[in-house]
Amino acid sequence: MPKIKMCDSDNKSIKDGCEEFLLMCKVRNYSKYTIKYYQNVIHNFELFYPLDSSIEEVTELIVNKYLLFLNNKGIAGKTVKAYIGGIRTVFYFFMEKGWIEKFIIKRPKFEKPIKNVYMKEELNKQLHSKLTYDDAENLFNLIIDHGEHCSEKYFKEGMISGIRLFKELLYT
């Protein structure tokens, strides 16, 4: 089995590699919004690490430090995951070309914010008050969406009351 050969990347900078990546995106007819996303990802990486550096300097350690950099900036977990996912695609392109050694970039996990749940008293107060059609529809959707967070008993009671109220608003 032949060995994998590294391409001549002695003089290639990260910026050169990113330009080639963006060119590939245009050649493959990626959406202008996708290309803009990758440009934004590359720009955010540049805030952490200079793109004039040699492309061979990109290692797993650099990616891990970049992840810490993003986390320390106080950016939302979902955004950090998007930035890492984008730069991961760029770096995997570099690996595919043989410009950098292969390594695995894992997307980070983040804590999802806990949704507020109505208590039984608050739910009954909302269900038995006069509501506009839009308010009733929103409340009905809220009951369905968040019912799994309530106990089964309260969910069933709320669903029955919500359906009655919804039908009353529809047919009166």
C-alpha positions as CSV (number, residue, x, y, z in Angstrom):
1,M,0.0,0.0,0.0
2,P,1.6,3.3,-1.0
3,K,2.2,6.0,1.6
4,I,0.3,9.2,1.6
5,K,2.4,12.0,0.2
6,M,2.2,15.5,1.7
7,C,1.8,18.3,-0.9
8,D,4.3,21.1,-1.0
9,S,2.9,23.3,1.7
10,D,6.2,24.9,2.8
11,N,5.3,28.4,1.5
12,K,1.5,28.2,1.9
13,S,-0.1,30.3,4.6
14,I,-3.4,29.7,6.3
15,K,-4.8,32.7,4.3
16,D,-3.8,31.0,1.0
17,G,-5.5,27.8,2.1
18,C,-8.6,29.7,3.1
19,E,-8.7,31.5,-0.2
20,E,-8.5,28.1,-2.0
21,F,-11.2,26.7,0.2
22,L,-13.5,29.6,-0.6
23,L,-12.7,29.2,-4.3
24,M,-13.7,25.5,-4.1
25,C,-17.0,26.6,-2.4
26,K,-17.7,28.9,-5.4
27,V,-16.7,26.2,-8.0
28,R,-19.1,23.7,-6.3
29,N,-21.8,26.4,-6.5
30,Y,-22.4,26.8,-2.8
31,S,-25.0,29.3,-1.8
32,K,-23.8,32.9,-1.3
33,Y,-25.0,32.6,2.3
34,T,-22.9,29.5,2.9
35,I,-19.9,31.3,1.4
36,K,-20.6,34.3,3.6
37,Y,-20.8,31.9,6.6
38,Y,-17.4,30.4,5.9
39,Q,-15.9,33.9,5.4
40,N,-17.3,34.9,8.8
41,V,-15.9,31.7,10.4
42,I,-12.5,32.4,8.9
43,H,-12.6,36.0,10.1
44,N,-13.4,34.9,13.6
45,F,-10.5,32.4,13.6
46,E,-8.3,35.3,12.4
47,L,-9.2,37.2,15.6
48,F,-7.6,34.4,17.5
49,Y,-4.7,33.3,15.2
50,P,-2.9,35.2,12.4
51,L,-3.7,33.9,9.0
52,D,-0.3,34.8,7.7
53,S,1.1,31.9,9.7
54,S,2.3,28.7,7.9
55,I,-0.5,26.3,7.2
56,E,1.5,23.5,8.8
57,E,1.1,25.2,12.2
58,V,-2.6,24.2,12.3
59,T,-2.8,21.4,14.8
60,E,-5.3,19.9,17.2
61,L,-3.7,22.0,20.0
62,I,-4.5,25.2,18.0
63,V,-8.1,24.1,17.5
64,N,-8.5,23.4,21.3
65,K,-7.0,26.7,22.2
66,Y,-9.4,28.4,19.8
67,L,-12.3,26.6,21.5
68,L,-11.1,27.9,24.9
69,F,-10.7,31.4,23.4
70,L,-14.3,31.3,22.2
71,N,-15.6,30.0,25.5
72,N,-13.7,32.7,27.4
73,K,-15.3,35.4,25.3
74,G,-18.7,34.5,26.7
75,I,-20.2,33.5,23.4
76,A,-23.3,31.3,23.5
77,G,-22.7,27.6,23.3
78,K,-24.7,27.2,20.1
79,T,-22.5,29.9,18.4
80,V,-19.3,28.3,19.6
81,K,-20.5,25.0,18.1
82,A,-21.2,26.8,14.8
83,Y,-17.8,28.4,14.7
84,I,-16.0,25.2,15.5
85,G,-18.1,23.3,12.9
86,G,-17.2,25.8,10.2
87,I,-13.5,25.9,10.9
88,R,-13.6,22.1,11.1
89,T,-14.8,22.0,7.5
90,V,-12.0,24.4,6.4
91,F,-9.3,22.4,8.2
92,Y,-10.7,19.1,6.9
93,F,-10.3,20.6,3.4
94,F,-6.6,21.3,4.3
95,M,-6.2,17.7,5.5
96,E,-7.8,16.4,2.3
97,K,-5.3,18.4,0.3
98,G,-2.4,17.0,2.4
99,W,-1.4,20.4,3.7
100,I,-1.7,19.5,7.3
101,E,-1.6,16.2,9.3
102,K,-4.9,14.5,9.9
103,F,-6.6,14.9,13.3
104,I,-10.1,14.7,14.6
105,I,-12.0,17.9,15.5
106,K,-15.0,17.2,17.7
107,R,-17.8,19.6,18.0
108,P,-18.2,20.9,21.6
109,K,-21.3,20.2,23.7
110,F,-23.0,23.0,25.5
111,E,-25.7,23.3,28.1
112,K,-29.1,24.2,26.7
113,P,-31.0,26.8,28.7
114,I,-33.9,25.4,30.8
115,K,-37.2,26.5,29.5
116,N,-39.7,28.1,31.9
117,V,-42.6,25.9,32.7
118,Y,-46.0,27.1,33.9
119,M,-47.1,25.8,37.3
120,K,-50.6,24.3,37.6
121,E,-52.0,27.5,39.1
122,E,-50.5,29.7,36.4
123,L,-51.7,27.4,33.7
124,N,-55.3,27.3,35.0
125,K,-55.3,31.1,35.4
126,Q,-54.2,31.5,31.8
127,L,-56.7,28.8,30.5
128,H,-59.7,30.4,32.3
129,S,-59.1,34.0,31.4
130,K,-60.5,35.7,28.3
131,L,-58.0,35.4,25.5
132,T,-57.9,36.5,21.9
133,Y,-57.8,33.9,19.3
134,D,-54.0,34.4,18.8
135,D,-53.3,34.2,22.5
136,A,-55.4,31.0,22.8
137,E,-53.5,29.4,19.8
138,N,-50.1,30.4,21.3
139,L,-51.2,29.0,24.7
140,F,-52.4,25.8,23.1
141,N,-49.1,25.4,21.3
142,L,-47.2,26.1,24.5
143,I,-49.2,23.4,26.3
144,I,-48.3,20.9,23.5
145,D,-44.7,21.9,23.3
146,H,-43.9,21.9,27.0
147,G,-46.3,19.2,28.2
148,E,-43.5,16.7,28.4
149,H,-41.8,18.8,31.2
150,C,-44.9,18.7,33.4
151,S,-46.1,15.7,35.3
152,E,-48.4,13.5,33.2
153,K,-51.4,14.3,35.4
154,Y,-51.0,18.1,35.1
155,F,-50.3,17.8,31.4
156,K,-53.5,15.8,30.8
157,E,-55.6,18.2,32.9
158,G,-54.1,21.2,31.0
159,M,-54.6,19.6,27.6
160,I,-58.3,18.8,28.3
161,S,-58.9,22.4,29.6
162,G,-56.8,23.9,26.7
163,I,-58.7,21.9,24.1
164,R,-62.1,22.9,25.6
165,L,-61.0,26.6,25.6
166,F,-59.6,26.3,22.1
167,K,-62.8,24.8,20.8
168,E,-64.9,27.5,22.5
169,L,-62.8,30.2,20.9
170,L,-63.1,28.5,17.5
171,Y,-66.8,27.9,17.5
172,T,-68.2,31.0,19.3
